[in-house]
Amino acid sequence: MYQNRHLWIRGENMSKILKVRHATIKAFRDHYYDRDYVEVTPPTMVQCQVEGGSTLFKFDYFGEEAYLTQSSQLYLETCIPALGNVYCIAQSYRAESSHTRRHLSEFTHIEGELPFITFDQLLEALEDLVCDTAQRIMDSKYGQLVLDLHPEFKVPQRPFKRMDYRDALQYCKEHDIRKEDGTNFEFGDDIPEAPERKMTDMIGEPILLCRFPKAMKAFYMQPDKEDPIVTESVDLLLPNVGEIIGGSMRIYDEAELDAGFKREGISPDNYYWYVDQRKYGTTPHGGYGLGLERYLMWLLNSANVRETCLYPRTADRCKP
C-alpha cells in the first residue's frame, strides 16, 4: 500500500480522507482567525532542541551543525510581545525509531502560544480548539465525508475530564493496567502508548491529563507553585488515539529557565535569543502542539496515523 501510495490515493476512501484533511486545516485557521490569533511562519532549520536531543535529525548547514525542527514553540514564544496570541501550521520532525500506529518522522504540527493566561485558561483553550474545529468541519460541506468514514462521530461535550498524572497512576493500579514487566506504574514512570490508550478507551471520553513530574518534562515547563516537583503541563488524550496535544505553561523567570537548562544538561549558548525574552520583559504564558494526523485519526476513527497523511514518512520509509 505505501510503496504504491501514488496510486492508492486515487481510491475513494483516501480521496475522502485527504478532502477532510483539507477541511480540517481550514477549520483550524478559521478558528484562530476568529479568536484573533496571528499566524507566523517560523524556520524549520534550527540549531537548538525542544523535545530532547535523541530525536533530532542532524545535517550540515554550511559547516555548522543544524537540525530539522522538532517544534516551532520557542520561536512562537518570541512573537508574543509583538503579536499577542500566535500560531503556526508547519512540518516538524522526530528522529525516533518508533513503529507505533500513531508515530511519524515528519508530521504537520499545529502550535499556539498565548500570553497573559493561567493554567486553567490554557486547558479551556484546548477544549475550545478541539470542539470548535470539529464543529466547523461538521458544519461544512465536508461534514458528510466525516460521517461516511466514521458514522458514530459526534463533537465532544465540554468541559473535558481533568485528571492529574498521580490520579492516572492510581487509575491504572485499580484497573490492572500495568507495565510490560507486570509491575504497577510508579511516580516518575512514563505511561506508554498502549496502557495510556487502554486507560483512555476505558474512560471513554476526552481527558486532560495534567501535572506531570518535572523530571519527565522539558526544560521550559513551569513548575506548579503548590507542588513544585510537578509541572503545569497537560496532554489531551482522546479515545482510539491517546495523546493528540501536549502543552504547558512556560517558565518566564530567567533564573528558573537557567536551572532548567542545567537540569537537562543543555548549554544555553544557542538559546541566547530565547533567554532574552525573559531578560527584556515577559509575561506568564502557555502553549501547546497538536499533531494534525492524530487529530484526523480521532475524527475519522482511522487505525493508523499513516492513513491520514499524503506520503507518510516513518522510521522505515522515506519514499515515494
FENNORGI-V163482 format. One record per residue. RES is the residue in one letter. SS is DSSP state (@ for helix, = for strand, . for the rest). PSI is psi in radians with two decimals (NA if undefined). Layout:
RES/SS/PSI
RES/SS/PSI
This chain:
M/./-0.83
Y/./-0.54
Q/./-0.56
N/./0.65
R/@/-0.61
H/@/-0.43
L/@/-0.61
W/@/-0.63
I/./-0.18
R/./-0.25
G/./2.78
E/@/-0.80
N/@/-0.80
M/@/-0.62
S/@/-0.75
K/@/-0.75
I/@/-0.78
L/@/-0.57
K/@/-0.70
V/@/-0.63
R/@/-0.80
H/@/-0.81
A/@/-0.58
T/@/-0.74
I/@/-0.74
K/@/-0.70
A/@/-0.70
F/@/-0.80
R/@/-0.70
D/@/-0.69
H/@/-0.86
Y/@/-0.72
Y/@/-0.76
D/@/-0.29
R/./0.33
D/./0.60
Y/./2.66
V/=/2.25
E/=/2.34
V/./2.88
T/./1.48
P/./2.84
P/./2.66
T/./-0.08
M/=/2.06
V/=/3.02
Q/./0.47
C/./2.75
Q/./2.75
V/./-0.71
E/./0.33
G/./2.38
G/@/-0.38
S/@/-0.28
T/@/0.43
L/./2.36
F/=/2.00
K/=/2.60
F/=/2.86
D/=/2.11
Y/=/1.50
F/./0.79
G/./-0.12
E/=/2.62
E/=/2.30
A/=/3.03
Y/=/2.74
L/=/2.40
T/./2.48
Q/./-0.45
S/./2.60
S/./0.15
Q/@/-0.88
L/@/-0.65
Y/@/-0.65
L/@/-0.67
E/@/-0.59
T/@/-0.34
C/@/-0.28
I/@/-0.82
P/@/-0.49
A/@/-0.57
L/@/-0.21
G/./-2.44
N/./2.25
V/=/2.77
Y/=/2.90
C/=/2.70
I/=/1.86
A/=/2.91
Q/=/2.47
S/=/2.82
Y/=/2.41
R/./2.06
A/./0.97
E/./2.37
S/./1.22
S/./2.37
H/./0.51
T/./2.98
R/./-0.14
R/./0.28
H/./2.39
L/./2.67
S/./-0.45
E/=/2.27
F/=/2.85
T/=/2.08
H/=/2.10
I/=/1.99
E/=/2.51
G/=/2.62
E/=/2.38
L/=/2.15
P/=/2.86
F/./0.79
I/./2.86
T/./3.00
F/@/-0.73
D/@/-0.66
Q/@/-0.56
L/@/-0.77
L/@/-0.70
E/@/-0.62
A/@/-0.64
L/@/-0.75
E/@/-0.81
D/@/-0.74
L/@/-0.90
V/@/-0.81
C/@/-0.78
D/@/-0.72
T/@/-0.76
A/@/-0.73
Q/@/-0.69
R/@/-0.71
I/@/-0.80
M/@/-0.49
D/@/-0.17
S/./3.08
K/./-0.18
Y/./-0.02
G/@/-0.64
Q/@/-0.56
L/@/-0.65
V/@/-0.80
L/@/-0.54
D/@/-0.67
L/@/-0.47
H/./1.38
P/./-0.44
E/./0.06
F/./2.36
K/./2.47
V/./2.24
P/./2.71
Q/./2.57
R/./2.65
P/./2.73
F/./2.75
K/=/2.27
R/=/2.35
M/=/2.18
D/=/2.70
Y/@/-0.77
R/@/-0.68
D/@/-0.60
A/@/-0.69
L/@/-0.75
Q/@/-0.69
Y/@/-0.79
C/@/-0.72
K/@/-0.75
E/@/-0.43
H/./0.33
D/./0.69
I/./1.97
R/./2.97
K/./2.95
E/./-0.54
D/./0.07
G/./-0.06
T/./2.89
N/./2.66
F/./2.41
E/./2.86
F/./2.24
G/./-0.23
D/./2.44
D/./2.37
I/./1.89
P/./3.12
E/@/-0.91
A/@/-0.92
P/@/-0.58
E/@/-0.79
R/@/-0.64
K/@/-0.78
M/@/-0.80
T/@/-0.77
D/@/-0.58
M/@/-0.69
I/@/-0.66
G/./0.39
E/./2.85
P/./2.46
I/=/2.25
L/=/1.72
L/=/2.05
C/=/2.83
R/./1.15
F/./2.69
P/=/2.51
K/@/-0.68
A/@/-0.35
M/@/-0.26
K/./3.00
A/./2.86
F/./-0.39
Y/./-0.02
M/=/2.34
Q/./2.17
P/=/2.61
D/=/2.23
K/./-0.56
E/./-0.30
D/=/1.38
P/=/-0.18
I/=/-0.13
V/=/2.92
T/=/2.79
E/./1.30
S/=/2.80
V/=/2.46
D/=/2.34
L/=/2.10
L/=/2.29
L/=/2.53
P/./2.51
N/./-0.28
V/./-0.85
G/=/-2.41
E/=/2.24
I/=/-0.29
I/=/2.42
G/=/2.35
G/=/3.03
S/=/2.88
M/=/2.58
R/=/2.52
I/./2.27
Y/./0.07
D/./2.27
E/@/-0.73
A/@/-0.71
E/@/-0.68
L/@/-0.73
D/@/-0.68
A/@/-0.62
G/@/-0.73
F/@/-0.80
K/@/-0.70
R/@/-0.67
E/@/-0.01
G/./0.62
I/./2.30
S/./2.29
P/@/-0.02
D/@/-0.79
N/@/-0.03
Y/@/0.32
Y/@/-0.68
W/@/-0.50
Y/@/-0.71
V/@/-0.64
D/@/-0.49
Q/@/-0.55
R/@/-0.49
K/@/-0.61
Y/./0.53
G/./2.12
T/./-3.04
T/./2.73
P/./2.32
H/=/2.81
G/=/2.94
G/=/-3.02
Y/=/2.89
G/=/2.35
L/=/2.30
G/=/2.00
L/@/-0.75
E/@/-0.62
R/@/-0.68
Y/@/-0.75
L/@/-0.60
M/@/-0.81
W/@/-0.83
L/@/-0.70
L/@/0.04
N/./0.72
S/./2.63
A/./-0.42
N/./2.49
V/@/-0.40
R/@/-0.35
E/@/-0.29
T/@/0.20
C/./2.94
L/./-1.09
Y/./1.65
P/./2.42
R/./2.07
T/=/-3.13
A/./-0.40
D/./0.24
R/=/2.22
C/./0.54
K/./2.86
P/./NA
